[in-house]
Amino acid sequence: MLDHYVVFRPRAGKEDELSAALEKFGSAIAGNMPCLVEFTWGPNVNQSGLDHGFTHGCFARLTTQASLKEEYWIHPAHQALLGVLDELCEDRFALDYAVDDVIRGT
């Protein structure tokens, strides 16, 4: 599996539009992307003061590392999201890593 995280620093006044864009993306890929195991998104509620202005995030768990480029990146809904992110965000940061084992709480 591959975990794909993205955090977003929206332009001033664009927070609601960013939320709407992430919600639209999530709705568009739900059940329409075989490689997608899980997708979540939402506002950053961390109160540590270490957010550096990143107010929203999303997480996608994909079946394989290859599926990121072969399915996820080229999906029309992802391309549509990419098309609006530069307008909505000052900055964004992505982090991907392969998941070998998942440790679950009791």
C-alpha positions as protocol buffer text, in pm:
chain_id: "A"
residue {
  index: 1
  type: MET
  ca { x: 0 y: 0 z: 0 }
}
residue {
  index: 2
  type: LEU
  ca { x: 93 y: 363 z: -36 }
}
residue {
  index: 3
  type: ASP
  ca { x: -15 y: 646 z: 193 }
}
residue {
  index: 4
  type: HIS
  ca { x: -47 y: 985 z: 23 }
}
residue {
  index: 5
  type: TYR
  ca { x: -83 y: 1292 z: 245 }
}
residue {
  index: 6
  type: VAL
  ca { x: -125 y: 1650 z: 125 }
}
residue {
  index: 7
  type: VAL
  ca { x: -151 y: 1963 z: 339 }
}
residue {
  index: 8
  type: PHE
  ca { x: -277 y: 2294 z: 202 }
}
residue {
  index: 9
  type: ARG
  ca { x: -210 y: 2660 z: 284 }
}
residue {
  index: 10
  type: PRO
  ca { x: -503 y: 2843 z: 123 }
}
residue {
  index: 11
  type: ARG
  ca { x: -494 y: 3198 z: -6 }
}
residue {
  index: 12
  type: ALA
  ca { x: -667 y: 3451 z: 221 }
}
residue {
  index: 13
  type: GLY
  ca { x: -1043 y: 3413 z: 195 }
}
residue {
  index: 14
  type: LYS
  ca { x: -1022 y: 3087 z: -4 }
}
residue {
  index: 15
  type: GLU
  ca { x: -1065 y: 2844 z: 288 }
}
residue {
  index: 16
  type: ASP
  ca { x: -1429 y: 2764 z: 214 }
}
residue {
  index: 17
  type: GLU
  ca { x: -1358 y: 2717 z: -157 }
}
residue {
  index: 18
  type: LEU
  ca { x: -1074 y: 2479 z: -72 }
}
residue {
  index: 19
  type: SER
  ca { x: -1305 y: 2277 z: 155 }
}
residue {
  index: 20
  type: ALA
  ca { x: -1563 y: 2261 z: -124 }
}
residue {
  index: 21
  type: ALA
  ca { x: -1301 y: 2151 z: -379 }
}
residue {
  index: 22
  type: LEU
  ca { x: -1177 y: 1871 z: -150 }
}
residue {
  index: 23
  type: GLU
  ca { x: -1533 y: 1757 z: -82 }
}
residue {
  index: 24
  type: LYS
  ca { x: -1612 y: 1755 z: -455 }
}
residue {
  index: 25
  type: PHE
  ca { x: -1296 y: 1554 z: -522 }
}
residue {
  index: 26
  type: GLY
  ca { x: -1379 y: 1302 z: -250 }
}
residue {
  index: 27
  type: SER
  ca { x: -1731 y: 1256 z: -385 }
}
residue {
  index: 28
  type: ALA
  ca { x: -1602 y: 1213 z: -740 }
}
residue {
  index: 29
  type: ILE
  ca { x: -1352 y: 939 z: -654 }
}
residue {
  index: 30
  type: ALA
  ca { x: -1570 y: 747 z: -408 }
}
residue {
  index: 31
  type: GLY
  ca { x: -1634 y: 407 z: -565 }
}
residue {
  index: 32
  type: ASN
  ca { x: -1479 y: 517 z: -895 }
}
residue {
  index: 33
  type: MET
  ca { x: -1112 y: 443 z: -838 }
}
residue {
  index: 34
  type: PRO
  ca { x: -1022 y: 76 z: -785 }
}
residue {
  index: 35
  type: CYS
  ca { x: -682 y: 158 z: -633 }
}
residue {
  index: 36
  type: LEU
  ca { x: -833 y: 374 z: -358 }
}
residue {
  index: 37
  type: VAL
  ca { x: -866 y: 203 z: -21 }
}
residue {
  index: 38
  type: GLU
  ca { x: -952 y: 511 z: 181 }
}
residue {
  index: 39
  type: PHE
  ca { x: -981 y: 889 z: 138 }
}
residue {
  index: 40
  type: THR
  ca { x: -1031 y: 1151 z: 408 }
}
residue {
  index: 41
  type: TRP
  ca { x: -999 y: 1528 z: 419 }
}
residue {
  index: 42
  type: GLY
  ca { x: -1070 y: 1812 z: 658 }
}
residue {
  index: 43
  type: PRO
  ca { x: -955 y: 2126 z: 836 }
}
residue {
  index: 44
  type: ASN
  ca { x: -645 y: 2112 z: 1054 }
}
residue {
  index: 45
  type: VAL
  ca { x: -751 y: 2099 z: 1419 }
}
residue {
  index: 46
  type: ASN
  ca { x: -400 y: 2062 z: 1562 }
}
residue {
  index: 47
  type: GLN
  ca { x: -347 y: 2321 z: 1835 }
}
residue {
  index: 48
  type: SER
  ca { x: 31 y: 2282 z: 1875 }
}
residue {
  index: 49
  type: GLY
  ca { x: 106 y: 2600 z: 1683 }
}
residue {
  index: 50
  type: LEU
  ca { x: 318 y: 2407 z: 1434 }
}
residue {
  index: 51
  type: ASP
  ca { x: 75 y: 2429 z: 1141 }
}
residue {
  index: 52
  type: HIS
  ca { x: 283 y: 2689 z: 949 }
}
residue {
  index: 53
  type: GLY
  ca { x: -41 y: 2820 z: 797 }
}
residue {
  index: 54
  type: PHE
  ca { x: -150 y: 2482 z: 656 }
}
residue {
  index: 55
  type: THR
  ca { x: -520 y: 2481 z: 737 }
}
residue {
  index: 56
  type: HIS
  ca { x: -647 y: 2171 z: 552 }
}
residue {
  index: 57
  type: GLY
  ca { x: -525 y: 1825 z: 471 }
}
residue {
  index: 58
  type: CYS
  ca { x: -620 y: 1511 z: 287 }
}
residue {
  index: 59
  type: PHE
  ca { x: -515 y: 1148 z: 301 }
}
residue {
  index: 60
  type: ALA
  ca { x: -545 y: 877 z: 39 }
}
residue {
  index: 61
  type: ARG
  ca { x: -447 y: 515 z: 97 }
}
residue {
  index: 62
  type: LEU
  ca { x: -380 y: 338 z: -233 }
}
residue {
  index: 63
  type: THR
  ca { x: -343 y: -33 z: -304 }
}
residue {
  index: 64
  type: THR
  ca { x: 7 y: -6 z: -454 }
}
residue {
  index: 65
  type: GLN
  ca { x: 283 y: 248 z: -498 }
}
residue {
  index: 66
  type: ALA
  ca { x: 244 y: 222 z: -877 }
}
residue {
  index: 67
  type: SER
  ca { x: -126 y: 309 z: -856 }
}
residue {
  index: 68
  type: LEU
  ca { x: -38 y: 666 z: -753 }
}
residue {
  index: 69
  type: LYS
  ca { x: 84 y: 748 z: -1103 }
}
residue {
  index: 70
  type: GLU
  ca { x: -107 y: 485 z: -1300 }
}
residue {
  index: 71
  type: GLU
  ca { x: -457 y: 553 z: -1163 }
}
residue {
  index: 72
  type: TYR
  ca { x: -478 y: 828 z: -901 }
}
residue {
  index: 73
  type: TRP
  ca { x: -280 y: 1106 z: -1073 }
}
residue {
  index: 74
  type: ILE
  ca { x: -450 y: 1063 z: -1408 }
}
residue {
  index: 75
  type: HIS
  ca { x: -806 y: 1026 z: -1278 }
}
residue {
  index: 76
  type: PRO
  ca { x: -1023 y: 1309 z: -1420 }
}
residue {
  index: 77
  type: ALA
  ca { x: -1136 y: 1416 z: -1071 }
}
residue {
  index: 78
  type: HIS
  ca { x: -774 y: 1448 z: -956 }
}
residue {
  index: 79
  type: GLN
  ca { x: -684 y: 1645 z: -1267 }
}
residue {
  index: 80
  type: ALA
  ca { x: -979 y: 1878 z: -1200 }
}
residue {
  index: 81
  type: LEU
  ca { x: -862 y: 1928 z: -840 }
}
residue {
  index: 82
  type: LEU
  ca { x: -509 y: 2006 z: -955 }
}
residue {
  index: 83
  type: GLY
  ca { x: -657 y: 2261 z: -1194 }
}
residue {
  index: 84
  type: VAL
  ca { x: -797 y: 2472 z: -908 }
}
residue {
  index: 85
  type: LEU
  ca { x: -536 y: 2427 z: -636 }
}
residue {
  index: 86
  type: ASP
  ca { x: -299 y: 2697 z: -762 }
}
residue {
  index: 87
  type: GLU
  ca { x: -588 y: 2944 z: -757 }
}
residue {
  index: 88
  type: LEU
  ca { x: -696 y: 2840 z: -407 }
}
residue {
  index: 89
  type: CYS
  ca { x: -363 y: 2775 z: -235 }
}
residue {
  index: 90
  type: GLU
  ca { x: -47 y: 2969 z: -160 }
}
residue {
  index: 91
  type: ASP
  ca { x: 132 y: 2644 z: -94 }
}
residue {
  index: 92
  type: ARG
  ca { x: 81 y: 2273 z: -55 }
}
residue {
  index: 93
  type: PHE
  ca { x: 300 y: 1986 z: 50 }
}
residue {
  index: 94
  type: ALA
  ca { x: 269 y: 1618 z: -36 }
}
residue {
  index: 95
  type: LEU
  ca { x: 421 y: 1323 z: 145 }
}
residue {
  index: 96
  type: ASP
  ca { x: 399 y: 967 z: 15 }
}
residue {
  index: 97
  type: TYR
  ca { x: 533 y: 652 z: 171 }
}
residue {
  index: 98
  type: ALA
  ca { x: 496 y: 279 z: 122 }
}
residue {
  index: 99
  type: VAL
  ca { x: 314 y: 100 z: 402 }
}
residue {
  index: 100
  type: ASP
  ca { x: 448 y: -242 z: 491 }
}
residue {
  index: 101
  type: ASP
  ca { x: 280 y: -296 z: 827 }
}
residue {
  index: 102
  type: VAL
  ca { x: -8 y: -123 z: 999 }
}
residue {
  index: 103
  type: ILE
  ca { x: -4 y: -106 z: 1378 }
}
residue {
  index: 104
  type: ARG
  ca { x: -354 y: -88 z: 1517 }
}
residue {
  index: 105
  type: GLY
  ca { x: -457 y: 14 z: 1867 }
}
residue {
  index: 106
  type: THR
  ca { x: -659 y: -218 z: 2085 }
}
